[in-house]
Amino acid sequence: MLPYEWRSKSRKAIQETSRSAVEKELWEAQAVVDARKRELANQVGAEIEIERDDLEDAVYSLRARQHSLQHQTRAA
């Protein structure tokens, strides 16, 4: 995986408007975020810490989007 592939996948999942595609996009984004977190697990450095923080922000955003999707499904 490219080091920042998770960024584009996360953005795509969060911005997806197609109800039929959003769950797949969310799953794929979460998978690449998790993979990148594993890649960084034993690395150190200021840039690594910044990326870890960004990854946590992405996780939060993906979970929020998933929660929003579940809420929309229940309200429909």
N, C-alpha and C positions, 0 to 999 in steps of 0.2 A: 504494500500500500504506500502511496505517496504520503509524505509527512502531513500535508495539509488537506488531503482528500476529505477528511472528516468535516472540514469547514463547509465545503460546497454541498456535501450530502446533507448536512444538518440544515443549512439554509434552504435547500430544496424541499426537505420534509416539512419545515416550519411554514414555508410559503405555499405549499401545495394547496390547490383549491378543489381539485377533483376528489370527491368523497371516495370514489372507487380506488384511487391511487394513494391516498394519504397514509393509510395503515401500512402499506408495503414500504413507502418512503420512510416512515418513522422507524420501522423495524430495521431497514438497511442502514439508516443513519446511526441508530443506537449501536448496531454491530460494529461499524467502523470507528465510532467514538470509543467503544470498549476495547477494540483492538489497539487503537493508538495509546490508550491509557496503559495497557499492558506493555507496549513497546517502551514507554517512558518510565516504567516502574523503577528501574535501577539506574536511571540517569540523573545527573545533577547539573545544576547551573541555573543562572538567572533566566535564560531563554526557556529552559525546560519548565521552570516554575511558572512563567507567564503562560506557556502553552497549557500546563495543567489547570491553571485557573480558567483559561478559555474553554477547556474541555468540560470543566464543571459547569460553567455557564451554559454550554451547549446541552449538557444533560438536563439541566433545569428547564431550559427552553423546550426541549423535546418532550419532557414530562408534562409541561404546561400545555403543550399542543395536544398531547394524548388525552389529558384530562378534559380539555375543551371539546375534543371530539366526542368523548364519552358523554359529556353534558349535553351536547347538541343531539346526540342519538336518543338520549332519554327524553329530551324536550320535544322531539319530533313526533 
